[in-house]
Amino acid sequence: MGLHLLASHPKILSQLHNEVDAVLDGRPATWNDIPQLELTRRILTETTRIHSPALLTTRRTTAETELGGIHIPAQTDLFLSPYILHLRSDAFPDPRTFDPDRWLPDRPAPPRGSCVPFGGGTPRCIGDDFALTEAILALSTLTARFELRLDPSTTTSTLVRGAVGRIPSACSSALVAMRRDSMIRAKAGSQSSQDLSSVPLNA
């Protein structure tokens, strides 16, 4: 979904291209590049806010308690939807707007616990840091090499499958990845007589 969001927001994609060009200079990203890929990280954080990896998480009370004025007995199963939580307007202004800059250090931080794509507390996903690191390396390397566009002549739709059943997502245009011009020229090199559009994407 992150690639689709970027293709839908060309200004943000252009800013990302500027970052990966400056940091990577055409090479694949490595662990040492991560601190400099600040926009890349914010884009992924914002993506997991809008499109949470989990629709529902559960907790069980170990003791009698009260939550929001409601009495909850011990051993009660509670269901939390990160998707709904992440779209609360009291925590995130314009919550459905894709805005990676909402995670800038000088912006007001959202309330604690309002963004939990990997869960929170003791049961927090043990692989969250690894997943984010892997995603930063993949997204920066991919966007350094490819331009992303939506094809308005096509329409795609997906089904989210899980414990809550099948949930259809909104339909949208298909995503198209094309070699960025500078890299096509570099790849084509002496192939000046070749139609650049014929350079395969997996080359």
One Martini backbone bead per residue (centre of mass of N, CA, C, O) as a GRO file, in nm:
protein
  203
    1MET     BB    1   0.053   0.065  -0.015
    2GLY     BB    2   0.289   0.264  -0.022
    3LEU     BB    3   0.321   0.280  -0.333
    4HIS     BB    4   0.036   0.384  -0.388
    5LEU     BB    5   0.057   0.643  -0.225
    6LEU     BB    6   0.294   0.764  -0.384
    7ALA     BB    7   0.153   0.764  -0.664
    8SER     BB    8  -0.080   0.961  -0.540
    9HIS     BB    9   0.191   1.147  -0.440
   10PRO     BB   10   0.415   1.309  -0.628
   11LYS     BB   11   0.550   1.508  -0.430
   12ILE     BB   12   0.652   1.296  -0.228
   13LEU     BB   13   0.805   1.125  -0.432
   14SER     BB   14   1.005   1.349  -0.513
   15GLN     BB   15   1.129   1.378  -0.229
   16LEU     BB   16   1.230   1.088  -0.217
   17HIS     BB   17   1.417   1.101  -0.460
   18ASN     BB   18   1.603   1.313  -0.339
   19GLU     BB   19   1.697   1.144  -0.101
   20VAL     BB   20   1.806   0.885  -0.247
   21ASP     BB   21   2.005   1.034  -0.431
   22ALA     BB   22   2.180   1.161  -0.204
   23VAL     BB   23   2.242   0.892  -0.041
   24LEU     BB   24   2.290   0.658  -0.275
   25ASP     BB   25   2.378   0.712  -0.574
   26GLY     BB   26   2.244   0.429  -0.714
   27ARG     BB   27   2.253   0.245  -0.472
   28PRO     BB   28   2.202   0.031  -0.246
   29ALA     BB   29   2.087  -0.003   0.055
   30THR     BB   30   2.203   0.032   0.393
   31TRP     BB   31   2.241   0.041   0.723
   32ASN     BB   32   2.408   0.322   0.719
   33ASP     BB   33   2.160   0.489   0.577
   34ILE     BB   34   1.914   0.514   0.772
   35PRO     BB   35   1.958   0.793   0.924
   36GLN     BB   36   1.917   0.954   0.633
   37LEU     BB   37   1.616   0.816   0.591
   38GLU     BB   38   1.372   1.002   0.702
   39LEU     BB   39   1.139   1.004   0.497
   40THR     BB   40   1.112   0.704   0.463
   41ARG     BB   41   1.022   0.654   0.755
   42ARG     BB   42   0.770   0.839   0.753
   43ILE     BB   43   0.620   0.693   0.528
   44LEU     BB   44   0.594   0.422   0.682
   45THR     BB   45   0.449   0.527   0.931
   46GLU     BB   46   0.204   0.640   0.773
   47THR     BB   47   0.120   0.378   0.637
   48THR     BB   48   0.069   0.214   0.911
   49ARG     BB   49  -0.155   0.402   0.996
   50ILE     BB   50  -0.358   0.373   0.755
   51HIS     BB   51  -0.230   0.063   0.709
   52SER     BB   52  -0.269  -0.164   0.912
   53PRO     BB   53  -0.151  -0.481   0.969
   54ALA     BB   54  -0.388  -0.472   1.185
   55LEU     BB   55  -0.726  -0.491   1.266
   56LEU     BB   56  -0.684  -0.683   1.525
   57THR     BB   57  -0.664  -0.693   1.882
   58THR     BB   58  -0.586  -0.857   2.197
   59ARG     BB   59  -0.708  -0.865   2.541
   60ARG     BB   60  -0.664  -0.961   2.897
   61THR     BB   61  -0.780  -0.938   3.196
   62THR     BB   62  -0.631  -0.981   3.530
   63ALA     BB   63  -0.833  -0.762   3.644
   64GLU     BB   64  -1.030  -0.561   3.783
   65THR     BB   65  -1.184  -0.281   3.599
   66GLU     BB   66  -1.168   0.048   3.434
   67LEU     BB   67  -1.311   0.178   3.113
   68GLY     BB   68  -1.458   0.457   3.040
   69GLY     BB   69  -1.670   0.385   3.285
   70ILE     BB   70  -1.631   0.072   3.255
   71HIS     BB   71  -1.692  -0.230   3.378
   72ILE     BB   72  -1.429  -0.487   3.418
   73PRO     BB   73  -1.371  -0.794   3.442
   74ALA     BB   74  -1.201  -1.049   3.492
   75GLN     BB   75  -1.122  -1.224   3.208
   76THR     BB   76  -1.151  -1.014   2.974
   77ASP     BB   77  -1.210  -0.969   2.642
   78LEU     BB   78  -1.032  -0.746   2.426
   79PHE     BB   79  -1.090  -0.519   2.149
   80LEU     BB   80  -0.857  -0.384   1.905
   81SER     BB   81  -0.843  -0.118   1.653
   82PRO     BB   82  -0.598   0.028   1.479
   83TYR     BB   83  -0.754   0.147   1.245
   84ILE     BB   84  -0.943   0.326   1.416
   85LEU     BB   85  -0.732   0.465   1.594
   86HIS     BB   86  -0.566   0.600   1.344
   87LEU     BB   87  -0.855   0.772   1.264
   88ARG     BB   88  -0.841   0.980   1.484
   89SER     BB   89  -0.894   1.325   1.509
   90ASP     BB   90  -0.776   1.370   1.807
   91ALA     BB   91  -0.482   1.255   1.709
   92PHE     BB   92  -0.533   1.314   1.381
   93PRO     BB   93  -0.520   1.535   1.162
   94ASP     BB   94  -0.651   1.442   0.896
   95PRO     BB   95  -0.642   1.108   0.900
   96ARG     BB   96  -0.677   1.043   0.571
   97THR     BB   97  -0.413   1.188   0.532
   98PHE     BB   98  -0.114   1.179   0.356
   99ASP     BB   99   0.141   1.271   0.615
  100PRO     BB  100   0.469   1.243   0.691
  101ASP     BB  101   0.511   1.528   0.847
  102ARG     BB  102   0.367   1.446   1.119
  103TRP     BB  103   0.671   1.307   1.206
  104LEU     BB  104   0.808   1.544   1.283
  105PRO     BB  105   0.985   1.665   1.550
  106ASP     BB  106   0.825   1.963   1.545
  107ARG     BB  107   0.578   1.808   1.591
  108PRO     BB  108   0.319   1.704   1.746
  109ALA     BB  109   0.271   1.450   1.940
  110PRO     BB  110   0.104   1.188   1.972
  111PRO     BB  111  -0.057   1.006   2.163
  112ARG     BB  112  -0.011   0.763   2.363
  113GLY     BB  113  -0.114   0.480   2.179
  114SER     BB  114  -0.231   0.588   1.883
  115CYS     BB  115   0.018   0.415   1.746
  116VAL     BB  116  -0.014   0.044   1.675
  117PRO     BB  117   0.097  -0.157   1.434
  118PHE     BB  118   0.271  -0.354   1.663
  119GLY     BB  119   0.165  -0.272   1.910
  120GLY     BB  120   0.182  -0.305   2.281
  121GLY     BB  121   0.385  -0.361   2.512
  122THR     BB  122   0.463  -0.678   2.586
  123PRO     BB  123   0.307  -0.786   2.304
  124ARG     BB  124   0.488  -0.672   2.119
  125CYS     BB  125   0.637  -0.696   1.837
  126ILE     BB  126   0.951  -0.845   1.795
  127GLY     BB  127   0.979  -0.741   1.467
  128ASP     BB  128   0.957  -0.427   1.425
  129ASP     BB  129   1.247  -0.327   1.367
  130PHE     BB  130   1.304  -0.518   1.135
  131ALA     BB  131   1.069  -0.437   0.951
  132LEU     BB  132   1.148  -0.135   0.920
  133THR     BB  133   1.431  -0.177   0.812
  134GLU     BB  134   1.351  -0.342   0.563
  135ALA     BB  135   1.160  -0.126   0.441
  136ILE     BB  136   1.365   0.101   0.404
  137LEU     BB  137   1.556  -0.053   0.212
  138ALA     BB  138   1.344  -0.122  -0.005
  139LEU     BB  139   1.219   0.156  -0.073
  140SER     BB  140   1.481   0.311  -0.144
  141THR     BB  141   1.582   0.120  -0.367
  142LEU     BB  142   1.330   0.127  -0.549
  143THR     BB  143   1.299   0.448  -0.583
  144ALA     BB  144   1.585   0.485  -0.712
  145ARG     BB  145   1.490   0.309  -0.980
  146PHE     BB  146   1.179   0.394  -0.966
  147GLU     BB  147   0.880   0.484  -1.112
  148LEU     BB  148   0.555   0.589  -1.003
  149ARG     BB  149   0.231   0.484  -1.133
  150LEU     BB  150  -0.096   0.539  -1.241
  151ASP     BB  151  -0.346   0.351  -1.415
  152PRO     BB  152  -0.649   0.478  -1.529
  153SER     BB  153  -0.732   0.218  -1.720
  154THR     BB  154  -0.734   0.076  -1.441
  155THR     BB  155  -0.866  -0.177  -1.203
  156THR     BB  156  -0.850  -0.247  -0.853
  157SER     BB  157  -0.893  -0.515  -0.606
  158THR     BB  158  -0.928  -0.617  -0.261
  159LEU     BB  159  -0.889  -0.870  -0.003
  160VAL     BB  160  -0.934  -0.900   0.337
  161ARG     BB  161  -0.798  -1.159   0.533
  162GLY     BB  162  -0.947  -1.306   0.837
  163ALA     BB  163  -1.101  -1.341   1.137
  164VAL     BB  164  -1.331  -1.126   1.018
  165GLY     BB  165  -1.289  -1.191   0.724
  166ARG     BB  166  -1.408  -1.034   0.430
  167ILE     BB  167  -1.262  -0.722   0.308
  168PRO     BB  168  -1.327  -0.479   0.100
  169SER     BB  169  -1.170  -0.262  -0.091
  170ALA     BB  170  -1.091  -0.005  -0.258
  171CYS     BB  171  -1.087   0.104  -0.563
  172SER     BB  172  -0.816   0.118  -0.811
  173SER     BB  173  -0.543   0.189  -0.965
  174ALA     BB  174  -0.286   0.067  -1.113
  175LEU     BB  175   0.047  -0.016  -1.071
  176VAL     BB  176   0.341   0.148  -1.212
  177ALA     BB  177   0.675   0.054  -1.305
  178MET     BB  178   0.953   0.271  -1.389
  179ARG     BB  179   1.221   0.370  -1.516
  180ARG     BB  180   1.434   0.598  -1.456
  181ASP     BB  181   1.579   0.807  -1.670
  182SER     BB  182   1.873   0.805  -1.561
  183MET     BB  183   1.887   0.485  -1.551
  184ILE     BB  184   1.826   0.426  -1.845
  185ARG     BB  185   2.068   0.574  -1.964
  186ALA     BB  186   2.282   0.416  -1.805
  187LYS     BB  187   2.192   0.137  -1.914
  188ALA     BB  188   2.204   0.192  -2.219
  189GLY     BB  189   2.419   0.379  -2.327
  190SER     BB  190   2.517   0.238  -2.627
  191GLN     BB  191   2.186   0.202  -2.682
  192SER     BB  192   2.078   0.452  -2.858
  193SER     BB  193   1.904   0.282  -3.075
  194GLN     BB  194   1.732   0.200  -2.844
  195ASP     BB  195   1.444   0.158  -2.701
  196LEU     BB  196   1.404   0.248  -2.378
  197SER     BB  197   1.131   0.089  -2.319
  198SER     BB  198   1.290  -0.205  -2.355
  199VAL     BB  199   1.397  -0.194  -2.083
  200PRO     BB  200   1.400  -0.405  -1.842
  201LEU     BB  201   1.301  -0.407  -1.510
  202ASN     BB  202   1.502  -0.667  -1.430
  203ALA     BB  203   1.801  -0.553  -1.515
   0.00000   0.00000   0.00000
